[in-house]
Amino acid sequence: PYAFSGEAVVGFGQQRSGLLEALLVTLMRVSGGLLAGSLAALVLAVLITEVKLLRRLILPLVQTLAPISPVAWVPFTIAVIGIGGQAAVFVVFLAVLGTMTLSLSAALDAINPQYLNIAHNLRCTRKQIWLRVRLPAIAPSAMTSLRMAFFGAWMAVLAGEMAGINSGLGYMIIMAQQMYNMPLVMVGVMTIGAVGFVVDRLLLLLGRRFSGWSS
């Protein structure tokens, strides 16, 4: 009755927000932040690999920011952006950006130099080297990094919603807790685990499709 109810009393009056609606809101935030963070991380990793000056400038900054917990950014994000979906997406973006940049940069540095030498001997252009050598070589590592980044993003958005972003699955759980609606709290917690497991399995299956690229 809690999982699919049309109305759930979760705080400040009657909040018309069933579990499915809250879950969809949270998943959209995670997807947006994860996609934006991953693309930005790939761009930074390419710049770090290609331009030595940018490596010296960007890499130390990323290494400094990456260990900061995404939850620590929540008060700053709410103060600057406000309470809402954009703040949640930005928190996820920050959670993904640092770790993905470092992971992709390390994968690019670990490419066998012989592959690059062969490509140069075949007179491949820089674009061809990236599209046919570098990116295929790091595809398996990138998928593994994406799986790890999803867990970070999933925890970040839920923490943000619980800390003050007033919608989504995390917000529903914290409001249910304040109203002593423990059955709804437990349903929300179990949903967090189940969705995390399903998405991880899907990313694992997707990663296996790229597992032969580096061989």
N, C-alpha and C positions, 0 to 999 in steps of 0.2 A: 504493500500500500504506500510505502514511502518512496519507492524508486520511481514510480510513474504518476504520482499525484499531480493534479493540475495546480493545486495551491499548497504551499507549505508555509506554516507560520515560523519564520526563522529570525525574526528580530523586528524592531521598530515598526509595529503595526503588522499588516498582512503583506508579505512580500510574495507576489505572484511569480514564483520561480521554481518550477519543478527541477528535479535532478537532471533530466535530459537537457533542458534548456541551459542550466548552469554548466553542464559538461561541454556542450557545444561552444559556449562562450569561451571557456578555458582552452579548448582545443584550437579554436581559431586564433587565440592570442599566442599559443605556443607555436603553431604553424607559421604565423607571420614573423614572429621574432626569430625562430629557428632558421627560416629561409633567409631573412635579411642578414642575420649574423653569420651564416655559413657563406653567403656570397661575399660579404665584406671581408671575411677571413681569407677566402680564396684570393681576392684581389690583393690584400696585404701580403699574403704569402708569396704571390707572384712578384710583387714589387721588392720584397725582401730578397728574393732569389736573384732577380735581374739587376738590381741597382745596389752596389756596395754602400753608397752613401746612405740610402734609405735603410739598409740593414743596420747600420750603426745608429741611425736616429730612431727608427720605429721599434726594432726588436727589444731594446732595453725598456721602452715605455710599455710595450705589451707584457713583458715579463714582470713588470712592476704591478700592472693592473690586473693581470690574470688571477692571482691568488685572492683577490678581494671577493668576499662572499657577495653574491647578487642581492642578498637580503639587506646588506649594508647600504646598497644604493637606493632602497625603497623610499626612505624619508626624503632624500635629495630629489628623487624622481617625482614624487608627489608634490613637493614644493615648487619644482620648476614646471612640470607638465600638468599637474593637477591629478585629481582622482578620476580614473576612468580607464578605458581600454588601451589608450595610447601609452599610458604609464606602464601597464603590465607588459605590453609588447616591448617597450624599451628595456625593461628589466631583463626580459628573456634575451634580447639582443646583446646586452652586456654580459650575461651569463655564458653565452655561446662564443662571443667574439674572441676573447683572449685565448681560451684553451684551444679552439679550432685553429686559430692563427699559428700558435706554437706547434700544434700537431702537424698541420699541413706543411709548414716550413721545414720541420724536421724530416718529414717524408720526402720532400723535394731534395733536401741535402743528401739523403741516403740513396738516391738513385745511382745505380751502377754507372761509373764514368764511361765504361766501354760502350754502353748504349748511346751515349751522347757523342762519343768519338765516331762511332759508325755512322750516325746521322750526319755529322759534319763532313765525313768523307764522302757521303752520298750527296753532298751539296744541298741538304735540306735547308729551307729557310727557317728563321726563328719561329715563325708561326707554325710551320710543319713540325718542328721539334716539340713544341708545346702540345700540339694536338695529337701527334702520333707517338710520342715517346714519354714526355714528362707526365701529362695528365693520365694516360692509361696506366703508367707505372705506379702512380699513387692512388689509383681508384680503390683498391682494397683497403688501404690504410685510411683513406678518406671516409669510407663507409663505416669502418670501426669507430673513427672519431665522431662521426655523426650519431652513432648509437649512444656513445658516451655523452655527447652534447645534448641529446634529447633528455636524458635523465637529469642533467643539470638544469635544462630549460623547464622541465616538468616541475621540479622542486622549486625553481625560482618563481614561476608564475603562481604556484599555489601559496608560497610564502608571501608573495606580494599581495595576493587577494586576501589573505588572512590578516596582513599587517595594515590594510587600510584602503585597498582598491575595492570599491563597494559593489562588486558583482562577480559572478563566476563560482566555480566549485569550491574553492578555498573560502570564499566569503560565505557561501551557504553553510559550510561546516562550522565556521566560527560563530555564526549567528545562531545555528541550531544548538551549539554548546552553551551559549549565553542564555538560551531559553530552556536549557535542560532537556532538550529533545535528543536523548542519547541514541535511540534507534536510527534517527536520521544522520547523526554523526557517524555511526558505524557503517551505514550504507555508503556515505560519502567516502569514508576511509577505504572501504573495500573496493569502491569504484576507482579510486586513485591507483591502487595496486593492480587491478584487473586491466585498466586502460594502459598503464605503463608496460605490463607484460605483453599485451597484444601488439602494441606499437613496436616494442623491441623485437618481437618475433618477425614482424613484417619487414623491419629494417635489416634483420639478419638474413632473411630470404632474399631481399633485394641485393644485399652485399655479396651473396654467393654467386649472383649473376655476373659480378665483376671480378670474381676470384681468379679467373684465368687470364685476366688482362696483363698481370705482371709476370706471368710465366714465359 
